């Protein structure tokens, strides 16, 4: 549930202050109800608020003969195994003067939150643009810090369909292993370097890491195509690529 802080709306603050003191006030009402009973009636009485039913006088359901001697103008609404719930003239007054104060607070807070939503929606384009700029700035700063901490190097972007990576490393795998062997990668069909390479090897030999490493290199280069991007401790020449498949072809 949305809760509005104090100091935003005076009427809401007054309702909340009244609600905070409601328990003590109902105890005082219960004491006054006890004093209004005949002297021969000895019952423990409390006052509660029940949604839809309003304020109720509560007495123990202990079979005491005093239950039937409460007097005129007192209406029994219902009972449970432990308690009997009554409606008195004072309870009707509380229904009129105080009512469901907690429900009113919830309604006021919901209406104020809804007004805020409607106001925010008036500037949704500006907010989305601001969030996008902030996200790009955050990513750029993160990459800048990583480049400084890990000695990244700036790649060379060319229009030829080539890929040259000298001593490539995987920036996510290397920190979690004891030793990491850098790998060169070359794709250049015009210079007889091959346009497709088939990577083979036994299980757990690093094929997947090697392939993912190349993908990370490419994505790192073009993630900030309009700005500067740096790669992990190696020199590279890359061409523009349409994308990287996420699953191996079968």
N, C-alpha and C positions, 0 to 999 in steps of 0.2 A: 504494500500500500504506500502511496506517495504521501509524505508528511511535509507540510509547509513549516518552515522555521518561524520563530517568533520575530516580530518587527516588520512583517510584510503586510498584515491586515489587522487593524485594531479590533474589528468585530470578531475575527477568528481568535485573536489572542484572548479576548474576554471570555469567549466560549470555552477555550482550553483551560483558562484559570478557574472558571467555575466547575469544569469537569474534574480538575485535580482536587478540588475541595469537596466533591460530591459525597465521598465516602463518609467524611466527618459530619457533613450536613445530614445524611440519612441516619447516622447514629443518633444525632440530636432529635430527629423526627421520631425515631423509634422510642427514645426515652420519653418524649412528650406523649406518645400514644399510650405508653404504659401508665403514665400519670393520669390519663383520661379514663382509664378502665375503672370499674368498680373496685372497692377495696378488697372484696372477697375473691377477686380473680388474681391468681398468681401464675403468670406465664412469662416465659422468655420470648421476647419479641424482637424482630429485626425487620428492616425495610430494604427491599431490593428493587432493581428495575429489570423487567422482562420485556424484550422486544415484542411488539404487537399487543401486549397486555398492559404495559405501562408499569407504574410503581405499585408494589404489592406489599402487604403486611404478611410476615411469615412467622408461624408459630410451630413448635415441635408437634409432631403427630404421635403423641405418647399415650393417647387414650384418656387424657385428663378430663374430668367432668367440667373443668373451667372452660374448655373449648366451646361448650354450648351456652356459656354464660357471659359471652363477650359483650352482649348488649345489642340494641337495635341499630340499624343503619350499617351493619357490617355484613358483607356478602362473601360467602366462601366460593371461590372460583374453581379450584381443583386441589387435589392432595396427592402426595406421594407416600411411600412407606415411611419417610423420615419427617416430612413437613406438610403443613397445611397453608395454603395461600389465600389471603383475604383481600377484599377491596373495601376501603373505608372512604369516608368523605374527604379525609386529609389526603388519601392517595389520589383521588380524583382531582384535588387541587394541584397536587404536584404534576399530574399529567398535563394540566392546562398551563401552569406557570413555568415548568422546566421542560417537560416532555423528553423526547429522545435526544439528549444533548450530544451524545457520541455520534449518533447518526447524522445530526446536523453538521458536526465537525467534519466527518468523512465526506459529506456532500459538498461542503464549502471547499475542502482541499481538492476534491476531484474537479470541481468547476474551475478553480484557479489553475490547476495543472492543465486542464483542457484549453483554457485561454492562452496559456503559455505555449502549448503545442501549436495552436492556430497562429500565434504571432511568429513562432519560429518558422512555420511553413511559408510565411510571406517572404522569407529570405533564404529559402532552401537552395536556390541556385548559387547564391553568394557563399553559403556555408559549405556546399559540396565543393565548389571551386577552391575555397580556402583549405578544406581538408585535403584535397588532392595536392595542392601546393605544399602543405605541411608534410604530407607523406613522402613526396619526392625529395623534399629537403632533408627529412629524417634519414631516408635511404642513402642520399648522397653523403651526408655527414658520417653515417655508419661506415660506408665504403671508404671514405677518406681516412677515418681513424684506423680501419683495418689495413689500409694500404701503408700507412705510416708505421704501424706496429709490426707488420710482417714483411716489409720491404717489397711490396708489389711493384711491378713494372708496367709501364704504359704499352698497350699493344699498338700495332700498326694495322690500320684498316685499309684494305685495297679492294679494287673492283674485280680483280682477276679471281677465278674460282680456285683458290688455293687455301691451304691450311698448313702453317709451319709453327710448331711449338717446340722450343728448345728447353730441355730439362723441366718439363711440366710436372706439377705436383697437385695433389688433391688437398685443398685448404681445410676440408672437414675431417678427412681421414688421417692426415699426417700427425695432428696433435695427439691422437689417441693411441698411436703405435710407438714401439721403441725405435724402430728405424723405418725409413721410407725411401725407396729407390726412385729417383726422378725418371721420367719417361719422355722421350722425344716422339713427336707425332708429325707426319708429313702426308699431305694429300695434294697432289699437283699432277694432273693427267697430262698436261702439255709438256712437262719436263720429265715424263716417264717415271713419275713417283707414285702413280696409281691414283685412281679416283675412288676405289673401294678397297678396303683392307679387311681381311678375314683374320680374326684374333682367335687363336687356339691355345690350349694349355690344360693341364690337369685341374681338378677341383681345388678351390681355395688358392689358386695361383695369382689372383689379382686381376682377372679379365674384367669383371664387373666394375671394379674400382677404376681401372684404366679407361673404360668406356665412359663411365660417369664423370671422370676427371675431364675428358675432352668436352663433354656437354657443359660442365660447370665453367670451363674456360670460355666457351662460346657465349653462354648466357651472361657471364660476368662482363664480357666485352660490350654486348649490345643492350644490356639492361639500362644503361645510361648513354644511349647513342647520341643524344643531343649535348652531352657534356663530356667529361673525362672519366674514363674507367681504367682501372689498373688490375693487373693479373699477379698471380702468386709466384714471385721469385723467378720468373723466367721471361724470355723474350719470345714474341710471337708475331706472325703475320697471318691475318685472317681476312676472308672475303665475307660479304653479306650473305646470310643464310636465311631461308624461310622459316626454319624452326628445328627443334630437336625432338624426335620421337621418344616417348617415355617408356615404351615397352619394346623388347626385342622382337624382331620379325620371325615368324615361324615358317 
